[in-house]
Amino acid sequence: MRGATDCAKRLKLLFNSLRTRLGKPGPLPAGDPVTQLILGILSRDTPESKASEGLDRLRAAVVDYNELRVVPPIELAELISDFPDARLKCEDISRALNAIFAQEHAVSLDRLIGLPRKEVIAYLSKIDGLEAYTRARIRLLGFQQHAIPLDEAMWATARRDEIVSSKCPLEEAQQFLERQIAEEDAREFVALFKKYAWSEMGAAVRRGEVARIRSIPPDRSTRNMLQMVSLASGEPVPGDADEMTELEPGDELLATSISEGGPEGEESGVARTPVACGSEPTVDGKTVSRASRGSRRARQRAEKRKQSRRGSSDGRGKRRASAGRGARAGTRSRAR
C-alpha cells in the first residue's frame, strides 16, 4: 500500500488517543460463527445495537437457523424493513446459510473451530453472500482468530484519518491493519475504533455518502446453474461451454441439495433450494430431470441460433454470387 510507513505511524497515534479518550471498550458480541455471519451482514452500514435488534427479530420468527435458511428472503425483509437494503441483506443471509448447509449438511460452522487460519479464510471466501467485512468479523468474533473487520463507517474513517490509503480497497485496508495491530489488541482496537467511527461518520453512512459494502451478486449463467445441478445429481455437466448462454424466460433450472434431514425433507433427506426463477421444486430426482430438460432446451436454442446465422451468411453469399454473375452477363451482352 502506498504510504504504508506514514499510515502505520498515524495508526499508532490514533490507537493511543482512543485508549485515552474512550477508556476501556464494552465487550464485543463474540460467539457462534453463524450468529456473527448474520450480524456481519446486518451491520455493514448500521450500528451494532441496531444489527443486534434485527437479529432478534429474525430469531423470533423461526425455531432455529435451519428454518431461517428456508424462509424466502422477501418474507425476511418484511421483518427488518427499516434496515437499509433489507431485501439485499436477506438474500445474502439466505445464500450464505444455504451454502453452508450444502457443504456441512447443517447450518453450522463448528467444524472449522480450531482449523488453521488459512483454511478458515479459504472456506469463508467460498460462501455466497459474504464480503470482506463479514468474513473478517466471523474470524475475529466467531473463531477468535486475528482479524480487523471494517464496516462502512470504520472504512470511511480509516481513509479520512489516513491510517490507510485514501483509495485503499476494503480487503486491503483490513489486511494492512491486521499486520499493524497485534493479535492480543485486535478486539480492543475494533471496539474502540467502531465507537469512534460511528460518532464521526454515522450521519454520512446513513445519507449514503461513503463507499458501500456489498456482496458479490450470484452467478445466474446457464453454465453455473448446470454445475449446481450436477453437484446435486452426481452427473457431469453436458454440452460445450461455448453453447451456454444466459437464462432466458421459460428456463427453469433448480438445484437439489442432498442432505441428512431438513425442515422440508425430514424423511426423504432432501433439502430443496431454488436457484433461479421457476415453479416449486419437487423431490426424489424430479427436480434434476426438469433442469435437464431446461438445459437441453437452452442448448437447442443455441444450436438453432448458430444454424440461423450460418444460413443467413450462406444466403447472403449466394445472393452476392448471383448478382456478380448477372453483372458479368450484362457486360458481355453490351460488348456484343
CORZI-V986841 format. One record per residue. N is the residue number from 1. RES is the residue in one small letter. PSI is psi as a letter, one per 40 degrees, with the letter a starting at -180 (* if undefined). Layout:
BEGIN
n/res/psi
N/RES/PSI
N/RES/PSI
END
This chain:
BEGIN
n/res/psi
1/m/h
2/r/h
3/g/f
4/a/d
5/t/d
6/d/d
7/c/d
8/a/d
9/k/d
10/r/d
11/l/d
12/k/d
13/l/d
14/l/d
15/f/d
16/n/d
17/s/d
18/l/d
19/r/d
20/t/d
21/r/d
22/l/e
23/g/a
24/k/h
25/p/i
26/g/i
27/p/h
28/l/i
29/p/g
30/a/i
31/g/a
32/d/h
33/p/d
34/v/d
35/t/d
36/q/d
37/l/d
38/i/d
39/l/d
40/g/d
41/i/d
42/l/d
43/s/e
44/r/d
45/d/f
46/t/i
47/p/i
48/e/d
49/s/d
50/k/d
51/a/d
52/s/d
53/e/d
54/g/d
55/l/d
56/d/d
57/r/d
58/l/d
59/r/d
60/a/d
61/a/e
62/v/i
63/v/d
64/d/a
65/y/d
66/n/d
67/e/d
68/l/d
69/r/d
70/v/e
71/v/h
72/p/h
73/p/d
74/i/d
75/e/d
76/l/d
77/a/d
78/e/d
79/l/d
80/i/f
81/s/d
82/d/e
83/f/i
84/p/h
85/d/f
86/a/d
87/r/d
88/l/d
89/k/d
90/c/d
91/e/d
92/d/d
93/i/d
94/s/d
95/r/d
96/a/d
97/l/d
98/n/d
99/a/d
100/i/d
101/f/d
102/a/d
103/q/d
104/e/e
105/h/f
106/a/i
107/v/g
108/s/i
109/l/e
110/d/d
111/r/d
112/l/e
113/i/h
114/g/e
115/l/i
116/p/i
117/r/d
118/k/d
119/e/d
120/v/d
121/i/d
122/a/d
123/y/d
124/l/d
125/s/e
126/k/e
127/i/h
128/d/i
129/g/e
130/l/i
131/e/a
132/a/d
133/y/d
134/t/d
135/r/d
136/a/d
137/r/d
138/i/d
139/r/d
140/l/d
141/l/e
142/g/d
143/f/e
144/q/f
145/q/i
146/h/h
147/a/i
148/i/g
149/p/h
150/l/h
151/d/a
152/e/d
153/a/d
154/m/d
155/w/d
156/a/d
157/t/d
158/a/d
159/r/d
160/r/d
161/d/e
162/e/f
163/i/e
164/v/i
165/s/i
166/s/e
167/k/f
168/c/h
169/p/i
170/l/d
171/e/d
172/e/d
173/a/d
174/q/d
175/q/d
176/f/d
177/l/d
178/e/d
179/r/d
180/q/d
181/i/h
182/a/i
183/e/d
184/e/e
185/d/e
186/a/d
187/r/d
188/e/d
189/f/d
190/v/d
191/a/d
192/l/d
193/f/d
194/k/d
195/k/d
196/y/d
197/a/d
198/w/d
199/s/d
200/e/d
201/m/e
202/g/d
203/a/d
204/a/d
205/v/d
206/r/d
207/r/e
208/g/f
209/e/e
210/v/i
211/a/h
212/r/i
213/i/h
214/r/i
215/s/i
216/i/h
217/p/i
218/p/i
219/d/h
220/r/f
221/s/i
222/t/d
223/r/d
224/n/d
225/m/d
226/l/d
227/q/d
228/m/d
229/v/d
230/s/d
231/l/d
232/a/d
233/s/e
234/g/e
235/e/i
236/p/i
237/v/h
238/p/i
239/g/i
240/d/i
241/a/d
242/d/d
243/e/e
244/m/h
245/t/i
246/e/i
247/l/h
248/e/i
249/p/h
250/g/d
251/d/h
252/e/h
253/l/h
254/l/h
255/a/i
256/t/h
257/s/h
258/i/h
259/s/a
260/e/g
261/g/i
262/g/i
263/p/d
264/e/e
265/g/f
266/e/d
267/e/d
268/s/e
269/g/f
270/v/h
271/a/h
272/r/h
273/t/h
274/p/h
275/v/e
276/a/i
277/c/i
278/g/a
279/s/i
280/e/h
281/p/i
282/t/a
283/v/i
284/d/f
285/g/e
286/k/d
287/t/d
288/v/d
289/s/d
290/r/d
291/a/d
292/s/d
293/r/d
294/g/d
295/s/d
296/r/d
297/r/d
298/a/d
299/r/d
300/q/d
301/r/d
302/a/d
303/e/d
304/k/d
305/r/d
306/k/d
307/q/d
308/s/d
309/r/d
310/r/d
311/g/d
312/s/d
313/s/d
314/d/d
315/g/d
316/r/d
317/g/d
318/k/d
319/r/d
320/r/d
321/a/d
322/s/d
323/a/d
324/g/d
325/r/d
326/g/d
327/a/d
328/r/d
329/a/d
330/g/d
331/t/d
332/r/d
333/s/d
334/r/d
335/a/d
336/r/*
END
